Amino acid sequence: MGVSANITHPVLSDPVGMEAIQNCQHIMELVVTDTIPVSEEKRRMLPKLRVLSVADMFAKAMQIMTNGGSLGMYKDSLKVSEF
């Protein structure tokens, strides 16, 4: 049985660390956001990697703030599946 590990800002700068993640039998998937670009090379090095875009979420939040709306209400309306 394994886990899904999550990283908000995937620096992924250490090749040894990335190899350790890839070889760890307990990590089935590494889910990261695209707040920092993940190169194709790093994606090839880590087949367990899944990159989720936060662009739509940030765009919606900026639109709400621009119109004077509440981010609290937006946050409460988010569903895990939107990520």
Steps between C-alpha positions, in 0.01 A plus 500: 500500500635841410429868539447796275747773596417863424720804443373854447819652357704218339859629492627144428857623465685196637533207255590266786184600686285453191651155449426414864137604451473296183651193667298529822253213503271687740442800270259396227450851360654844545241770433632854453363833382638700212585802715860423401550362148596132489726426205442212263831354620375489858168354386692221324714439810189466718232285333308516830463876456162658428491878444176685570434844357388771740446758223120476496479524878729805511313666212166451676639636828639808324167556326313480830740742672484743207122506531513551878386149583590267784775244460367325809180412318700385197726283716197338663355418158813319376488125470800268514418381147567852371866447579 
